[in-house]
Amino acid sequence: MLTSLALLTLLSGSLAFPLDDSFSGSPGYIKLDAFKYRGSSWSDAQIGAEPRALQKRDSSGSVTMILENAQTFYQTDLLLGSNKQKVSVLVDTGSSDLWVIASNNVGCGQGGSGGDASSDYYTTDYFTGSDFYTTETGGFFRKGIARSDIRNLNEPAEPAEPDKTVDEKAISLGSLLGGSPTQSSQTSDCSAFGTFDENSSSSFKSNNSAFSIKYADSTFARGTYGYDTVVVNGVSISNLSFAVCNDTDNDQGVLGIGLEGLETTYGGSSSSSSSNMYTYENMPAKLAALGITQSTSYSVYLNDSSSSQASILFGAVDHDKYQGTLTLFPIINSVASYGYKNPIRLEITLNGLSVGNTKEGKQVEVGSGAAAALLDTGTTLTYVPSDILDQIIGLLPVKYNSNIGYYMTCTDGSPYVITFNFQGTSIRIPLSSFLVPLTSTSGSSSSYCMVGLLDSGDESFTLGDSFLTNVYFTADLDKYLIALAPANLDSTQEDIDLISDSIPSAQSALDWSSTYGGSATALQAGAGSTVALSSVATASSSKSTATSSGSSGSSAVSSASSSSSSSSSSSSGSGSTSKNAASSILPLSIPETLIIMTTICMVTWM
């Protein structure tokens, strides 16, 4: 992330971070435990909530599919200021700023203003219209940054009036989707998760730089940057920069731990105001700068899908949380053409994808090349390019329904596995991880599952929780590296190593030079030969069936036919039902009104 941790730039005559730093305690790492919340928005997210898709029919007979609890969040507690005010925030690997809600936030109905009218707001629009996956019957919310929407990511906007929620110069989700670019402020229950009163903390210092951020669901936050002591799991981080927002319609603040390019104060060099942009030490960088950790790094363990908690280790790796060997991959810069000199997202190179059948002992490669694969814990499902999706579907015993998409008998998916080839290292994930069970509104079970692999809309891959719950990954943000291995979901203890110059016990990918870039920016869907499934080594766990291998584990190109040319399905073969041939009515054994209940671990908004 931060190759230049001490990059110092002036904004409105104030410093991005203070010069006098100290810390209490030096454990070498910090463990941050976070509760998993799921909801349709921050305001209705709950522990234990399950995502579900409601199929509704109106009086005209039209059917719509509405996905509920589609967003996932990690929530953790921080203590802020000299008097240690408790504030709950959402942990996010997809953004890089810490902001908290002010005690006088206008969204809490307590008055206040929208920020310093004399300062420019730096607005980051993280989620845009192309990240909202829509179908004929509804949509699945996707978190992330669309490559096509990054060019002017951090344009300074005019200060907004206190009663407005959208900066006019910022990209509006509503305008991208045909809606209105403005809306009225909403009142939220800030007290439920805590607020910060800067006046009651004797150690808080404001630098009078304005902060503004807006998300794809049209929620927003505005306030002013400052710095104070923040306590994370008993460790004090002095003079940590964060924003105190007195104008937001969110119930909780956000602890962004992403790469420096996603800080709201910074944009690519293509930005017309790049001379005013700068980076600063966010929490991962500050931990390293203070010597609390030995590197700007962290490891993510999403835990079993039935668990209510996940964990992040800052500055360390837990060897008991994975199987086999951690493999190193370079984080790629998929947005260089937009003026970014360094990567801004946790993306690595995917070189191949195969579908295997353990009963038949065979696997077929459905795509090869070099594509960008985003590791995004805030996305529930997994998204692949349409031509690759067609190849996968063509190998599965699926049927198609216009209201649900592709579905299959859940048990028919048990022999199938999907192998991801990352620069010569293969990670095998059971198809069951990508299936979403169907249940009736009355709660009665169904034998059918929806295929939770969806069209990404471009040539990139987004590996959401359905993939990431099967793996353990470590991000070295100083050196732009990610280490990946199958998760050990049977872990009951810890084996922690500090990360200093390198990630302990991690080995470089075999095909280190086979990276995304230049003419290699996609997987080419193909039809070729089939190879033995045994070419991928296995590792076992009673909970996790993800496996890995140092070889690609894939053949030349697949012989699978595209789903668009298939006309029938079978429970034992590789046929699929095309959209045109499939009946628009589900079998009578499935209730008319359905709910999709997923057991996928939807670990929060990271």
N, C-alpha and C positions, 0 to 999 in steps of 0.2 A: 504493500500500500504506500507507505510513506518513505520514498527514497531520500527525501529532503525533509526530515522531521522538524527542522528548526526554520523552515521558510517563513520569514517575517515580512509582512507587508502592511502598510498603513492604509486604513480606511476611515475617512471622515476624521482624520487626525487622531485616531485611537489605535491601540495595539490589539492584535488578534488574541494575544495571550500575555500574561504577566511574565516578568523576568525573574522574580524571586520565588523559587520553587523548593518545596520540602515535602516529605511524606513521613507518616508514622507506620512503622512495621515494614519488613522486607521479606515476605514469604517466598519471593521468586515467582509466584504465580497467584492468580485469584480464581477461585471457582465461583461461578455465578449460576445458581439454580433458578430456573424459570418455570412458572406454571403454564401449561398449555390451555389457551382459551380459543374457542371457536364461536363464530357468529357471522351475521350478515354485515355487521359494522362493529366498531369498537364499543358502541353504547349497549349492544345487546349480547356481546360475547360472554360465554360462560364456560367454566370448567366442566368437561364431560359432555358438552353439546356435540351432536353429530351432524355432519352435513347431510342434507336431504334435498331431493328434487321433487317438488310437488307438481303432479300433472293435473291441471285444472281445465274444465270444459265449460264455456259460457253458454248462454241461451241460444246462440246461433250455431253451436256445435263446434266452434273453433277451440283448439286445444293449445294451451301454452304450458311451458315447462319453466318453473321458477326454482332456482337453486337457492336454498337457505343454508346458513352457516358455512358459506363458501370461503370466508376469510379466516385465517389462523394467526394467532398471536402468541408471543412469549411475553409473560409479564414478570417483572422482578421489582424489588424494592430498593430504593436508595435513601440515604440520609444526607440532607443538604444543610449547609451553613453551620454557624457556630453553635446553634441550638438544635442541630440534628433533626430537622423537619423531615418526616417520613413522606416520601412520594413514590407512588407506583408508576412505572413506565413500561413501555413495550420495547423489547429488544429487536433491533432490525439490522441485519447484515446488508440490506439493500439501500441504506442511507447512512450518513456519516456524522450527523449533528445530534447532540443531546439538547433537548428542550423540555421544559417543564411548564406547568400551568401556574400562572400568578394567582395569588389570593384575591386580587381585584379584577380577575378576568371578566369581561363583559358577557361572555358566554355563560358564566355562572350566575348572571343576573345581579352582579354586585357593582355594576358601573365600571368605569375605567375607559381607557382610550385604546385606539388601534395602533399605538406606537408613536415614536417621535416623528412628527410631521416634517421636520427639517432634514431627515435622513432618507436616502434611497433605500427601498426594500430590495433585497436580493431574493428572488423568487425561484425556487426549484420545483418544477412540475415533474414528479417522478413517474406518475402513472398517467398514460394518455390513452386516447380512444383505441389505438391499435392493440393495446394490451387488454382490452375488454373483449373476451372471446364470445361471439354471439352465434346462435344457431337459429333455425326456423322457429324454435319453440322456447327460446330463452337463452341463458348464457351462463358461463362459468367465469367468475372474476379471476383475472390473472394479475399478480403483482409483478412489477418489473419495469424496466425502461426500454422502450422500443428504439432500436437503432435509428429509425427514420425520424425520431422526434428529439434527438439529442443536440442538434446543431446549436440552437440558442437556448440551451438548458437553463442558464443562469443570467438571463437578461435583467438588468436592473429595471424595476417597475416604479411607476409613480406611487407615492404613498396613497393607500386606500382610505376612504372615509371609514370611520368607526363602524358604520352600519352595513358595510359591504364585506362580502366574503371572498371575492375574486379580484385579483389584480388584473386590470384591463390589458396590460401588456404580457401577462402570463398566458400560456396555452390553457384554454378552458376545455375540460372534458365535455361539458354540455355542448359547446360549439362544435367539437369534433364529432359528436354523436347527433347533432341536429337540435340540441337543446339551448336553453338560455344561458348566457355567460355569467349571470349574476343571480344572487339569491339573498334572502334575508338571513341575518344572524340567528342562530338557534341557541336556546338555553340548554345546557347540559348539567349533569349532576357531578360537578367537579369534586365535591366533598368525599365521594365514594373512594377515590384513589389518591387523595391528598393534593394540596396546592403548596406553593412556596411563597412565603412573605419575605421579600428581600429586605424590608425595613427592620425586621426582627432579628436578622443575622448580622452581627457586628463585623463579620469577616467578608461579607459580600461587597464586591466592587463592580460597578457598571462601567462599560467602556463606551456607552452611548452609540453603539453601532446597531442599526436596525436589522431584525431577522424576520423573514417571511417564508413560509413553505405551504404548498397546496398539493393535495393528493387527488387521485383519480376519482374517488367517490365524492369529490367536491368539498371535503373537509379541509380545514386550513388552520394555520397558527401564525400569529404575528406578535412580535415583542422586541426585546432588546438584549443584545449579548452582554454577558458579564462573566465573572469568575468567582469561585468560592470553593470551600472544601466539600468534597463529596465522599461519603463512606460507602464502600461496596463490600458486603460480606465481612465487615469488621476492619477493612483496610482503608485508611484515610488517603485520599488523593487531593492534595492541596492545590489551589489555584487552577482548578479545572474549568475550562471555558464551556459555557452553556448559555442557552437563551431562556429568558423568563418571558412567557407569553401572556399578555393581558387581553388578547383578542383571539379566541379560538373557539370552535364549536366541538372540539374533541373532549372526551372525558379524561384522557390520559396523555401524558407526554411521551416522547420517544427517545430511546437511547440508541442512536445510530452508531454502528461500529464498522462501517464499510470503508472503502478506499477513499483516499483524499480527493479524488476527482468528483466525488458526489457531495462534498461539502457545499452548502448553499453559497458560500463566499467565493466559489471557484467555478469557472467554466472553461471549455476548450478554447484554444487560441483563435478559433473562428468567431468567437463572440466579439461583437462590435465594441464591447466594453472590457476587453480582456486586460487592459492596463489597470483596471480597478480590482481585478480578482486576486485572491490569495488563498493559500491553504493555512491551516493552523493545526495544532496538536489536539485531535479529538481524544477520546478516552483510551483506545488501544495505544496510540502514539504517546500520550502523556504517561501512561504506565511505564513505558520503556524509557522515556526521557528522565523520569524521576528515579529510575533504577528499581522500581517495584517488580517489573519483569525485565528479562534480559533481551527481549525482542518485541517487535510489534507483531504479535501473532495470537491466534487462538484456535482451539479445537472444539468441534461441535458434535455432540452426541444427542440424537433426537429420541433415543430410548424406544422401548416397545410401544406399539400403538395403543395398548391398554393403559399405559402409564400416564399419569397426569403431570409429570415433570420431565424436563429436559435439562441439559447442563452445557455450559460453555467454560472452558479453561483458558484463561488469558495467560499467555507466556509458557504454556506447557502442553504436553501430550500424555494421555492416559493409555498405556499399552494394553490394559485389560479390556478396553472398550472396542477392540477390533480383532479380527482374525487374520492370520497370515502376515503379510508384509505391507507396510505403508509405501505406496508408490508416488513419487514426485512428478508433478506436471507443471509446466510454465503457465501462469495466468496470461491469457492472450488479450491483445488490444483490438477489439472488434470495432472500435469507434475512432480509429486513427484518422479516418477521412473527415471527421467532424472537428478536427483540431486538437484532439487529446493526445498528448505525447506518451502518456502512460495508461495502463488499463484502469478502468473505473468500475468494473463489475467482476464478480467471481466466475469467470468463464474459462474453460479449458477446451482442448481440441478433442473432438470425437471423430475417429477415423473409420469406424465401421459399426454396423448393427446387424445382428443375426437373430433368427427365431429358431429355437430348438424344441425337439420332442423327446423327452426322456424315455418314453416307452419304445420309440423307434430307434433311439440312439443316434439321431441325426439332427443337424442344424443347417439352415440355409441363410446365407448372407443376403440381406435385403438392401444394403447400401454400403458404399465405400467411398473414401475421399478424405476431406478434412472440413468439418463443420464446427461452428461455435456452439458450445453446450454450457448454458448458464445453470449454476447450482443455486437454487432459490428455495429456501425453506418457507417462504411466504406464499408459494404457489402450491395448491393442493394436489393437482394432477400433473401429468407429464405431457408435454406438447412436442410434436414432431412435424416435419414438413409433410405436406399432403401426399407427395409421391411415395415417400417412405411409409406413411401410414397405410396407403393402398397396398403396398407389398406385405406389410405385417398382417393386415386384415385378410389378405388372400391366403394366408397360411393357417388361419384359425377357423374353427367350426362355429362361425357367427351367423347371425341373421341381422337384418336391418329394419328398424322402425323409425318412421319420420319424426316421431315425438321423442324418442329416446336416443336414437343413433344405433350403433352396433351393440348387440347384446348376445349372450350365450348362456347355456346352462353352466352354472358355477363350477360344478364338478368336472365338466369337460375341459376346464382350463388347467387342471392340476398337473398334467404332464408337460405343459409348455413352459419354456424359459426364454427370456430375452437377454442376449449377451451384448454388452456395450464395449467396444474396443477403443480404449483411450491410448493412443500412441504406443501400441503393441502390448498393452496390459488390458486384460478382459475382466469385466465385472459382470457376473451372471445374476440376474434378478428373476425370481419366479413370476410368471404371468399373474398369479393370484394377487400380487402387490398392486397390479394395475386394474383390477376388477372392482367394481362398485356394486355391492349387493342391492337387490330390489326388495322392498317390503311394502305391504299395503298400508293405507292410512290407519287401519285398525290395529296394525302391529303384527299381523300374521306374516309368516315368512314366505319367501318365494324361492324357487330353485334357480332363478335367473339373475344374471349380473350384467351390468353395463360395462363396456370396455372403456376404461378411463384413460385412453390415449387419444389426444385430440390434435386437430390441425393447428400448427403454430402460426400459419399465415405467411411464413417466409421460409428461408432456408436454414434457420437456426433451430436449436433444441432448447427447451426449458425443462430441466430435470427438477420436478417439484418433490413434495413430501413422499409421494408414492415411490419414488426412487431413493430419496435421501434417507428414509427410515431404515434402509437396508445397508447403509454405509456409514463410516466414520470419516470425517475429514478435518484436516488441519490447514489453516491459511497462514502463510508467512507473508505479511503485507509489506515488509521491508524489501524482500527479494522477489515479490510477485510469484509465489509458488503455492501450489495446493498439493497436499498429500492425501491419498484416498485409499481406503481398504474396506472390505466387508465388515459390517458392524457385528460385535459380539453382544447379542441381546440377552445372554445368560450372565452377563457381568454382575458380580456381587461384591467386588472389591476394587481397589485402585492400585495402579502401578504407574506413578507419575514421574515423568522426566521433564526437566526444564528445557526450553528452547532458547538457545543462544545463537551461535553462528549458523547452526543448521538444525533441521528437524531430526531428532534422534531416531536412529534405526531406519530412516526412510531411504529408499533406493530410487534412483532416477529411472524414468520410463525407458523402455528398450529403444523405441523409435523417437528419441528426443527431438530430432529435427523435423519430424512429420507434423508440423503445426499449421494451424489456420493462418491464412494470409495470402496475398498476391492473387494468383489464379485459383488457389485452393480454398474455397469458402463455402463448400456444400458437400453433402453426401450425394453421390450419383446412384439413384435407384436403378437396379439392374436385375437381370434374370440369368442365372448361371448354375453352377454345380452345387451339389450338396456334400457336406463332409460329416465325419463322425463327431458326435457330441462329446466324446471322450477326450477330444483335443484340448478341452478346458479343464484344468485341474479343479478338484473340489475341496471344500472345507466345510465342516459340519457344525451345526448349532441346533439345539432343540427348538429355538424360536426363529432363527434366521437361516434361510436357505440361500442367501447370497453367497456366491463363490467368486474366486478370482484366479487369474493365471497371468504369467508373464508373457505369454504368447497371445497372438491375436485371436486364436480360437475360432477363426472364420475362414471360409474358403474364398474362392473367386466370387463370382456374382451369382445371385439367386435365380432359381428357375421358377420362382413363385409367380403366379399370374396375378395381375392387378385385380383388386376387388371390383373395379368398375366393369370388368369383363366376365366376372363370375355370375352364375345365375342360380346356384343352389348351394346349400350348406349341408354338412354332415357332422355328426358328433365325433367321428373318428378320423376324418381326413383333413385336407387343407382347403376344402372348398369354402366359399363365402357367398353370401347372398347379396347381390347388387342392390343399390337403392331403388332402381326401377322395378326390379323383379320382386322385391320384398313386399309383403303385405303391410299396409299401414296400421293394421290391427294386431295386437299381441295375441298369443294363444289364449284361449278361454281360461286356462288354468291360472293366468295372472290377473289379479283384480284390475278393474277398470281404472281406479285411481291408485297411483303408485307413489311411493316415496323411495328415493335412492338413499340408502343408509350405508355409509362407507365405514370400513374399519381401518382405512388408511390413517396413519399417524399424521395429523395435520398440525405439525408443530409450528408455532407462531411466526409471525411476521418478521422473520429474520432475513 
